[in-house]
Amino acid sequence: MEALECKKLCPEWPCEDPSEYRGIWVVGEVVDGELSEASLQMLTPALKIASKLGDRVTGILVGHGVERHAKLFIEHGADRVIVVDKPELEVYYPTTYGQVIVDLARRCKPALILIPATMRGRELAPYIANTLRTGITADCTDFDVDEETGEVVMIRPPFGAILLAHIKTPHRRPQIGTARPNVFPVPPRREGRRGEIVRVDDIEIRDPGARLLSVEVIPRSEKPIEKAEVIVAGGRGVGGPEGFKLLEELARLLGGVVAGSRKAVDAGWIPHEKQVGQTGKSVKPVLYIAVGISGAAQHMFGVREAGVIVAINKDPDAPIFRQADYGIVADYREVIPRLIEYLRRASAAG
């Protein structure tokens, strides 16, 4: 953003000296009494940036009964953890939690805040960014540091593009970035690792202006795709919902789940929550079977953490064959039934 534009939006521009802001924060998310894996995954880019800047990583825990998770944050790499643990924060409200983080940021002036792009994180991040009058780069796939300027570079693919955008925020602090679950691995745990735990009690907890009346848990018939070890995914080449019935049977026999590409979701053949890719979910199965999927960059981004990729496609020039571990050039309607028959016989034989 040009200086003139900044001045129009923010009369007090230029902002405070960015050099006054130090530290990389990772906002922790405690759900159902557990620190989410997505929160720990964000420590990986945080540690990478901290090592390049000679800075330290701070975990942020907001809620009630959350202090016991500070140790886990530290054992996975955080140098310190700031804890706001109060009974008034037992129920999550985005404005209340967001305002606590805003108040902490105004006190401590972190240079960078990383937030997992979960459903909760997608609520918190824009609230925090807007209240602090700073920018946000969502759904990053990587982070780096400009060696000449020392500025953090946030990297993400623009929607519908195969290029990578490298985004800097030279005039605003703190910088804020999010990344989807499973984009980064969880750093190794070092049990017994020591760090600083800072308890903050003198912070105002504001009324959320709303009240949670009830919670209804919707039962799942199967694992969410981001947790599955085996995924059978279909694309436009499957041809329609009938083809997905074959994929469901194969997935069942393999103890896995069915997913799909954006083309399959847009066609209404599979729900959006099962979409893999840049505009869907990132997955990390042990085995990923891609059926009738061409292998566009946006889709392959979502499976970059997969252990083994098997591609089935009748087009020998499909891009997916360049990234698959194993490729079968054939019509899936010939291949999948044979796989199903083989697995049934193997199961019957014990």
Contacts in CASP RR format, 6 or more apart in sequence:
PFRMAT RR
TARGET T0000
AUTHOR 0000-0000-0000
METHOD contacts of the structure
MODEL  1
MEALECKKLCPEWPCEDPSEYRGIWVVGEVVDGELSEASLQMLTPALKIA
SKLGDRVTGILVGHGVERHAKLFIEHGADRVIVVDKPELEVYYPTTYGQV
IVDLARRCKPALILIPATMRGRELAPYIANTLRTGITADCTDFDVDEETG
EVVMIRPPFGAILLAHIKTPHRRPQIGTARPNVFPVPPRREGRRGEIVRV
DDIEIRDPGARLLSVEVIPRSEKPIEKAEVIVAGGRGVGGPEGFKLLEEL
ARLLGGVVAGSRKAVDAGWIPHEKQVGQTGKSVKPVLYIAVGISGAAQHM
FGVREAGVIVAINKDPDAPIFRQADYGIVADYREVIPRLIEYLRRASAAG
1 171 0 8 1.000
3 13 0 8 1.000
3 14 0 8 1.000
3 171 0 8 1.000
6 13 0 8 1.000
6 14 0 8 1.000
6 171 0 8 1.000
7 13 0 8 1.000
10 133 0 8 1.000
13 171 0 8 1.000
14 171 0 8 1.000
15 171 0 8 1.000
15 172 0 8 1.000
15 173 0 8 1.000
16 173 0 8 1.000
18 111 0 8 1.000
18 170 0 8 1.000
18 171 0 8 1.000
18 172 0 8 1.000
18 173 0 8 1.000
20 109 0 8 1.000
20 173 0 8 1.000
21 109 0 8 1.000
21 110 0 8 1.000
21 111 0 8 1.000
21 173 0 8 1.000
21 174 0 8 1.000
22 55 0 8 1.000
22 109 0 8 1.000
22 110 0 8 1.000
22 111 0 8 1.000
23 50 0 8 1.000
23 55 0 8 1.000
23 56 0 8 1.000
23 57 0 8 1.000
23 58 0 8 1.000
23 110 0 8 1.000
23 111 0 8 1.000
23 112 0 8 1.000
24 46 0 8 1.000
24 49 0 8 1.000
24 50 0 8 1.000
24 53 0 8 1.000
24 55 0 8 1.000
24 56 0 8 1.000
24 57 0 8 1.000
24 58 0 8 1.000
24 110 0 8 1.000
24 111 0 8 1.000
24 112 0 8 1.000
24 114 0 8 1.000
25 46 0 8 1.000
25 57 0 8 1.000
25 58 0 8 1.000
25 59 0 8 1.000
25 60 0 8 1.000
25 105 0 8 1.000
25 110 0 8 1.000
25 112 0 8 1.000
25 113 0 8 1.000
25 114 0 8 1.000
25 174 0 8 1.000
26 39 0 8 1.000
26 42 0 8 1.000
26 43 0 8 1.000
26 46 0 8 1.000
26 57 0 8 1.000
26 58 0 8 1.000
26 59 0 8 1.000
26 60 0 8 1.000
26 73 0 8 1.000
26 78 0 8 1.000
26 114 0 8 1.000
26 115 0 8 1.000
27 39 0 8 1.000
27 42 0 8 1.000
27 59 0 8 1.000
27 60 0 8 1.000
27 62 0 8 1.000
27 101 0 8 1.000
27 113 0 8 1.000
27 114 0 8 1.000
27 115 0 8 1.000
27 116 0 8 1.000
27 121 0 8 1.000
27 124 0 8 1.000
28 35 0 8 1.000
28 36 0 8 1.000
28 39 0 8 1.000
28 42 0 8 1.000
28 59 0 8 1.000
28 60 0 8 1.000
28 61 0 8 1.000
28 62 0 8 1.000
28 73 0 8 1.000
28 116 0 8 1.000
29 35 0 8 1.000
29 36 0 8 1.000
29 38 0 8 1.000
29 39 0 8 1.000
29 116 0 8 1.000
29 118 0 8 1.000
29 120 0 8 1.000
29 121 0 8 1.000
30 36 0 8 1.000
30 61 0 8 1.000
30 63 0 8 1.000
30 65 0 8 1.000
30 66 0 8 1.000
30 69 0 8 1.000
31 120 0 8 1.000
34 69 0 8 1.000
35 61 0 8 1.000
35 69 0 8 1.000
35 72 0 8 1.000
35 73 0 8 1.000
36 116 0 8 1.000
36 118 0 8 1.000
37 181 0 8 1.000
37 186 0 8 1.000
38 116 0 8 1.000
38 117 0 8 1.000
38 118 0 8 1.000
38 181 0 8 1.000
38 182 0 8 1.000
39 73 0 8 1.000
39 116 0 8 1.000
40 72 0 8 1.000
40 73 0 8 1.000
40 76 0 8 1.000
40 186 0 8 1.000
40 187 0 8 1.000
41 116 0 8 1.000
41 179 0 8 1.000
41 181 0 8 1.000
41 182 0 8 1.000
41 183 0 8 1.000
41 184 0 8 1.000
41 185 0 8 1.000
41 186 0 8 1.000
42 114 0 8 1.000
42 115 0 8 1.000
42 116 0 8 1.000
42 179 0 8 1.000
42 184 0 8 1.000
43 57 0 8 1.000
43 73 0 8 1.000
43 76 0 8 1.000
43 77 0 8 1.000
43 78 0 8 1.000
43 186 0 8 1.000
43 187 0 8 1.000
44 184 0 8 1.000
44 185 0 8 1.000
44 186 0 8 1.000
44 187 0 8 1.000
45 114 0 8 1.000
45 140 0 8 1.000
45 142 0 8 1.000
45 143 0 8 1.000
45 179 0 8 1.000
45 184 0 8 1.000
46 57 0 8 1.000
46 78 0 8 1.000
46 112 0 8 1.000
46 114 0 8 1.000
47 57 0 8 1.000
47 77 0 8 1.000
47 187 0 8 1.000
48 143 0 8 1.000
48 144 0 8 1.000
49 55 0 8 1.000
49 112 0 8 1.000
49 143 0 8 1.000
49 144 0 8 1.000
49 145 0 8 1.000
49 152 0 8 1.000
50 56 0 8 1.000
50 57 0 8 1.000
50 79 0 8 1.000
52 144 0 8 1.000
52 145 0 8 1.000
53 111 0 8 1.000
53 145 0 8 1.000
53 150 0 8 1.000
53 152 0 8 1.000
55 111 0 8 1.000
56 79 0 8 1.000
56 80 0 8 1.000
57 77 0 8 1.000
57 78 0 8 1.000
57 79 0 8 1.000
58 78 0 8 1.000
58 79 0 8 1.000
58 80 0 8 1.000
58 81 0 8 1.000
58 82 0 8 1.000
58 110 0 8 1.000
59 73 0 8 1.000
59 78 0 8 1.000
59 80 0 8 1.000
59 81 0 8 1.000
59 82 0 8 1.000
60 81 0 8 1.000
60 82 0 8 1.000
60 101 0 8 1.000
60 104 0 8 1.000
61 67 0 8 1.000
61 69 0 8 1.000
61 70 0 8 1.000
61 73 0 8 1.000
61 81 0 8 1.000
61 82 0 8 1.000
61 83 0 8 1.000
61 84 0 8 1.000
61 85 0 8 1.000
62 84 0 8 1.000
62 89 0 8 1.000
62 97 0 8 1.000
62 98 0 8 1.000
62 100 0 8 1.000
62 101 0 8 1.000
63 84 0 8 1.000
63 85 0 8 1.000
63 86 0 8 1.000
63 89 0 8 1.000
63 90 0 8 1.000
63 92 0 8 1.000
63 97 0 8 1.000
64 85 0 8 1.000
64 86 0 8 1.000
64 87 0 8 1.000
64 88 0 8 1.000
64 89 0 8 1.000
64 90 0 8 1.000
65 85 0 8 1.000
66 83 0 8 1.000
66 85 0 8 1.000
67 83 0 8 1.000
67 85 0 8 1.000
67 197 0 8 1.000
67 199 0 8 1.000
70 81 0 8 1.000
70 83 0 8 1.000
70 197 0 8 1.000
72 189 0 8 1.000
73 81 0 8 1.000
74 80 0 8 1.000
74 81 0 8 1.000
74 193 0 8 1.000
74 194 0 8 1.000
74 195 0 8 1.000
74 197 0 8 1.000
75 189 0 8 1.000
75 190 0 8 1.000
75 191 0 8 1.000
75 192 0 8 1.000
75 193 0 8 1.000
76 186 0 8 1.000
76 187 0 8 1.000
76 188 0 8 1.000
76 189 0 8 1.000
76 190 0 8 1.000
77 187 0 8 1.000
77 190 0 8 1.000
77 193 0 8 1.000
78 195 0 8 1.000
79 195 0 8 1.000
79 196 0 8 1.000
80 195 0 8 1.000
80 196 0 8 1.000
80 197 0 8 1.000
80 198 0 8 1.000
81 195 0 8 1.000
81 196 0 8 1.000
81 197 0 8 1.000
81 198 0 8 1.000
82 104 0 8 1.000
82 108 0 8 1.000
82 198 0 8 1.000
82 200 0 8 1.000
83 197 0 8 1.000
83 198 0 8 1.000
83 199 0 8 1.000
83 200 0 8 1.000
84 100 0 8 1.000
84 104 0 8 1.000
84 200 0 8 1.000
84 201 0 8 1.000
84 203 0 8 1.000
85 199 0 8 1.000
86 201 0 8 1.000
86 205 0 8 1.000
88 96 0 8 1.000
88 205 0 8 1.000
89 96 0 8 1.000
89 97 0 8 1.000
89 100 0 8 1.000
89 205 0 8 1.000
91 212 0 8 1.000
92 120 0 8 1.000
93 208 0 8 1.000
93 209 0 8 1.000
93 210 0 8 1.000
93 212 0 8 1.000
94 120 0 8 1.000
94 123 0 8 1.000
94 124 0 8 1.000
94 127 0 8 1.000
95 127 0 8 1.000
95 206 0 8 1.000
95 208 0 8 1.000
95 209 0 8 1.000
96 205 0 8 1.000
96 206 0 8 1.000
96 207 0 8 1.000
96 208 0 8 1.000
97 124 0 8 1.000
98 124 0 8 1.000
98 127 0 8 1.000
98 128 0 8 1.000
98 131 0 8 1.000
99 131 0 8 1.000
99 206 0 8 1.000
100 203 0 8 1.000
100 205 0 8 1.000
101 113 0 8 1.000
101 124 0 8 1.000
101 128 0 8 1.000
102 128 0 8 1.000
102 131 0 8 1.000
102 132 0 8 1.000
103 203 0 8 1.000
103 204 0 8 1.000
104 200 0 8 1.000
104 203 0 8 1.000
105 113 0 8 1.000
105 128 0 8 1.000
105 132 0 8 1.000
105 174 0 8 1.000
106 132 0 8 1.000
109 173 0 8 1.000
109 174 0 8 1.000
110 174 0 8 1.000
111 152 0 8 1.000
111 173 0 8 1.000
111 174 0 8 1.000
111 175 0 8 1.000
112 152 0 8 1.000
112 174 0 8 1.000
112 175 0 8 1.000
112 176 0 8 1.000
112 177 0 8 1.000
113 128 0 8 1.000
113 174 0 8 1.000
113 175 0 8 1.000
113 176 0 8 1.000
113 177 0 8 1.000
114 176 0 8 1.000
114 177 0 8 1.000
114 178 0 8 1.000
114 179 0 8 1.000
115 121 0 8 1.000
115 124 0 8 1.000
115 125 0 8 1.000
115 128 0 8 1.000
115 176 0 8 1.000
115 177 0 8 1.000
115 178 0 8 1.000
116 178 0 8 1.000
116 179 0 8 1.000
116 180 0 8 1.000
116 181 0 8 1.000
117 125 0 8 1.000
117 138 0 8 1.000
117 139 0 8 1.000
117 178 0 8 1.000
117 179 0 8 1.000
117 180 0 8 1.000
117 181 0 8 1.000
118 181 0 8 1.000
121 178 0 8 1.000
122 138 0 8 1.000
122 178 0 8 1.000
125 136 0 8 1.000
125 138 0 8 1.000
125 176 0 8 1.000
125 177 0 8 1.000
125 178 0 8 1.000
126 136 0 8 1.000
128 176 0 8 1.000
129 135 0 8 1.000
129 136 0 8 1.000
129 176 0 8 1.000
132 174 0 8 1.000
132 176 0 8 1.000
133 172 0 8 1.000
134 169 0 8 1.000
134 172 0 8 1.000
134 173 0 8 1.000
134 174 0 8 1.000
134 175 0 8 1.000
134 176 0 8 1.000
135 169 0 8 1.000
135 172 0 8 1.000
135 175 0 8 1.000
135 176 0 8 1.000
136 176 0 8 1.000
136 177 0 8 1.000
136 178 0 8 1.000
137 154 0 8 1.000
137 156 0 8 1.000
137 167 0 8 1.000
137 169 0 8 1.000
137 175 0 8 1.000
137 176 0 8 1.000
137 177 0 8 1.000
137 178 0 8 1.000
138 156 0 8 1.000
138 177 0 8 1.000
138 178 0 8 1.000
139 156 0 8 1.000
139 178 0 8 1.000
139 179 0 8 1.000
139 180 0 8 1.000
139 278 0 8 1.000
140 154 0 8 1.000
140 155 0 8 1.000
140 156 0 8 1.000
140 177 0 8 1.000
140 178 0 8 1.000
140 179 0 8 1.000
140 183 0 8 1.000
141 155 0 8 1.000
141 156 0 8 1.000
141 157 0 8 1.000
141 164 0 8 1.000
141 179 0 8 1.000
141 183 0 8 1.000
141 301 0 8 1.000
142 155 0 8 1.000
143 152 0 8 1.000
143 153 0 8 1.000
143 154 0 8 1.000
143 155 0 8 1.000
144 152 0 8 1.000
144 153 0 8 1.000
144 155 0 8 1.000
144 166 0 8 1.000
145 151 0 8 1.000
145 152 0 8 1.000
145 153 0 8 1.000
146 152 0 8 1.000
146 153 0 8 1.000
146 168 0 8 1.000
149 168 0 8 1.000
149 170 0 8 1.000
151 168 0 8 1.000
151 169 0 8 1.000
151 170 0 8 1.000
152 168 0 8 1.000
152 169 0 8 1.000
152 175 0 8 1.000
153 166 0 8 1.000
153 167 0 8 1.000
153 168 0 8 1.000
154 166 0 8 1.000
154 167 0 8 1.000
154 168 0 8 1.000
154 169 0 8 1.000
154 175 0 8 1.000
154 177 0 8 1.000
155 164 0 8 1.000
155 165 0 8 1.000
155 166 0 8 1.000
155 167 0 8 1.000
156 164 0 8 1.000
156 165 0 8 1.000
156 167 0 8 1.000
157 163 0 8 1.000
157 164 0 8 1.000
157 165 0 8 1.000
157 278 0 8 1.000
157 297 0 8 1.000
157 298 0 8 1.000
157 301 0 8 1.000
158 165 0 8 1.000
159 278 0 8 1.000
159 279 0 8 1.000
160 278 0 8 1.000
160 298 0 8 1.000
162 296 0 8 1.000
162 297 0 8 1.000
162 298 0 8 1.000
169 175 0 8 1.000
180 281 0 8 1.000
180 282 0 8 1.000
181 226 0 8 1.000
181 281 0 8 1.000
181 282 0 8 1.000
182 226 0 8 1.000
182 281 0 8 1.000
182 282 0 8 1.000
182 283 0 8 1.000
182 284 0 8 1.000
182 302 0 8 1.000
182 305 0 8 1.000
183 282 0 8 1.000
183 305 0 8 1.000
185 305 0 8 1.000
222 256 0 8 1.000
222 257 0 8 1.000
223 256 0 8 1.000
223 257 0 8 1.000
224 273 0 8 1.000
225 231 0 8 1.000
225 257 0 8 1.000
225 259 0 8 1.000
225 273 0 8 1.000
225 274 0 8 1.000
225 276 0 8 1.000
225 281 0 8 1.000
225 283 0 8 1.000
226 281 0 8 1.000
226 282 0 8 1.000
226 283 0 8 1.000
226 284 0 8 1.000
228 256 0 8 1.000
228 257 0 8 1.000
228 283 0 8 1.000
228 285 0 8 1.000
229 256 0 8 1.000
229 285 0 8 1.000
229 286 0 8 1.000
229 287 0 8 1.000
230 251 0 8 1.000
230 254 0 8 1.000
230 255 0 8 1.000
230 256 0 8 1.000
230 257 0 8 1.000
230 285 0 8 1.000
230 286 0 8 1.000
230 287 0 8 1.000
230 289 0 8 1.000
231 251 0 8 1.000
231 256 0 8 1.000
231 257 0 8 1.000
231 258 0 8 1.000
231 259 0 8 1.000
231 276 0 8 1.000
231 283 0 8 1.000
231 285 0 8 1.000
231 287 0 8 1.000
231 288 0 8 1.000
231 289 0 8 1.000
231 306 0 8 1.000
232 247 0 8 1.000
232 248 0 8 1.000
232 250 0 8 1.000
232 251 0 8 1.000
232 254 0 8 1.000
232 256 0 8 1.000
232 257 0 8 1.000
232 258 0 8 1.000
232 259 0 8 1.000
232 289 0 8 1.000
232 291 0 8 1.000
233 247 0 8 1.000
233 258 0 8 1.000
233 259 0 8 1.000
233 260 0 8 1.000
233 261 0 8 1.000
233 276 0 8 1.000
233 288 0 8 1.000
233 289 0 8 1.000
233 290 0 8 1.000
233 291 0 8 1.000
233 293 0 8 1.000
234 244 0 8 1.000
234 247 0 8 1.000
234 258 0 8 1.000
234 259 0 8 1.000
234 260 0 8 1.000
234 261 0 8 1.000
234 264 0 8 1.000
234 270 0 8 1.000
234 290 0 8 1.000
234 291 0 8 1.000
234 292 0 8 1.000
234 293 0 8 1.000
235 260 0 8 1.000
235 261 0 8 1.000
235 263 0 8 1.000
235 264 0 8 1.000
235 290 0 8 1.000
235 291 0 8 1.000
235 292 0 8 1.000
235 293 0 8 1.000
235 294 0 8 1.000
236 261 0 8 1.000
236 263 0 8 1.000
236 264 0 8 1.000
236 267 0 8 1.000
236 292 0 8 1.000
236 293 0 8 1.000
236 294 0 8 1.000
237 291 0 8 1.000
237 292 0 8 1.000
237 293 0 8 1.000
237 313 0 8 1.000
237 332 0 8 1.000
238 244 0 8 1.000
238 247 0 8 1.000
238 264 0 8 1.000
238 269 0 8 1.000
238 291 0 8 1.000
238 292 0 8 1.000
238 332 0 8 1.000
239 269 0 8 1.000
240 264 0 8 1.000
240 267 0 8 1.000
240 269 0 8 1.000
241 268 0 8 1.000
241 269 0 8 1.000
243 333 0 8 1.000
244 258 0 8 1.000
244 264 0 8 1.000
244 269 0 8 1.000
244 270 0 8 1.000
246 332 0 8 1.000
246 333 0 8 1.000
246 336 0 8 1.000
246 337 0 8 1.000
246 340 0 8 1.000
247 258 0 8 1.000
247 291 0 8 1.000
247 336 0 8 1.000
248 258 0 8 1.000
249 340 0 8 1.000
250 289 0 8 1.000
250 336 0 8 1.000
250 339 0 8 1.000
250 340 0 8 1.000
250 343 0 8 1.000
251 257 0 8 1.000
251 258 0 8 1.000
253 340 0 8 1.000
253 343 0 8 1.000
253 344 0 8 1.000
253 347 0 8 1.000
254 287 0 8 1.000
254 343 0 8 1.000
257 274 0 8 1.000
258 270 0 8 1.000
258 274 0 8 1.000
259 270 0 8 1.000
259 274 0 8 1.000
259 275 0 8 1.000
259 276 0 8 1.000
259 283 0 8 1.000
260 269 0 8 1.000
260 270 0 8 1.000
260 274 0 8 1.000
260 275 0 8 1.000
260 276 0 8 1.000
260 293 0 8 1.000
261 275 0 8 1.000
261 276 0 8 1.000
261 277 0 8 1.000
261 293 0 8 1.000
261 296 0 8 1.000
261 299 0 8 1.000
262 275 0 8 1.000
262 277 0 8 1.000
262 279 0 8 1.000
262 280 0 8 1.000
262 298 0 8 1.000
262 299 0 8 1.000
264 270 0 8 1.000
264 275 0 8 1.000
265 271 0 8 1.000
265 272 0 8 1.000
265 274 0 8 1.000
265 275 0 8 1.000
272 280 0 8 1.000
273 281 0 8 1.000
275 281 0 8 1.000
276 282 0 8 1.000
276 283 0 8 1.000
276 299 0 8 1.000
276 302 0 8 1.000
276 303 0 8 1.000
277 298 0 8 1.000
277 299 0 8 1.000
277 300 0 8 1.000
277 301 0 8 1.000
277 302 0 8 1.000
277 303 0 8 1.000
278 297 0 8 1.000
278 298 0 8 1.000
278 299 0 8 1.000
278 301 0 8 1.000
278 302 0 8 1.000
279 298 0 8 1.000
280 302 0 8 1.000
281 302 0 8 1.000
282 301 0 8 1.000
282 302 0 8 1.000
282 303 0 8 1.000
282 304 0 8 1.000
282 305 0 8 1.000
283 302 0 8 1.000
283 303 0 8 1.000
283 305 0 8 1.000
283 306 0 8 1.000
284 305 0 8 1.000
284 306 0 8 1.000
284 307 0 8 1.000
285 306 0 8 1.000
285 307 0 8 1.000
286 306 0 8 1.000
286 307 0 8 1.000
286 308 0 8 1.000
287 306 0 8 1.000
287 307 0 8 1.000
287 308 0 8 1.000
287 310 0 8 1.000
288 303 0 8 1.000
288 306 0 8 1.000
288 307 0 8 1.000
288 308 0 8 1.000
288 309 0 8 1.000
288 310 0 8 1.000
289 310 0 8 1.000
289 312 0 8 1.000
290 303 0 8 1.000
290 309 0 8 1.000
290 310 0 8 1.000
290 311 0 8 1.000
290 312 0 8 1.000
290 313 0 8 1.000
290 320 0 8 1.000
290 324 0 8 1.000
291 312 0 8 1.000
291 313 0 8 1.000
291 332 0 8 1.000
291 336 0 8 1.000
292 312 0 8 1.000
292 313 0 8 1.000
292 314 0 8 1.000
292 318 0 8 1.000
292 332 0 8 1.000
293 299 0 8 1.000
293 311 0 8 1.000
293 313 0 8 1.000
293 318 0 8 1.000
293 320 0 8 1.000
294 313 0 8 1.000
294 315 0 8 1.000
294 318 0 8 1.000
294 319 0 8 1.000
294 320 0 8 1.000
295 311 0 8 1.000
295 318 0 8 1.000
295 319 0 8 1.000
295 320 0 8 1.000
295 323 0 8 1.000
296 319 0 8 1.000
300 320 0 8 1.000
300 323 0 8 1.000
303 309 0 8 1.000
307 325 0 8 1.000
308 325 0 8 1.000
308 326 0 8 1.000
309 320 0 8 1.000
309 323 0 8 1.000
309 324 0 8 1.000
309 325 0 8 1.000
309 326 0 8 1.000
310 324 0 8 1.000
310 325 0 8 1.000
310 326 0 8 1.000
310 327 0 8 1.000
310 328 0 8 1.000
311 318 0 8 1.000
311 320 0 8 1.000
311 321 0 8 1.000
311 324 0 8 1.000
311 326 0 8 1.000
311 327 0 8 1.000
311 328 0 8 1.000
312 327 0 8 1.000
312 328 0 8 1.000
312 330 0 8 1.000
312 332 0 8 1.000
312 335 0 8 1.000
312 336 0 8 1.000
313 320 0 8 1.000
313 321 0 8 1.000
313 327 0 8 1.000
313 328 0 8 1.000
313 329 0 8 1.000
313 332 0 8 1.000
314 329 0 8 1.000
314 330 0 8 1.000
314 331 0 8 1.000
314 332 0 8 1.000
315 329 0 8 1.000
316 329 0 8 1.000
321 327 0 8 1.000
321 329 0 8 1.000
328 335 0 8 1.000
END
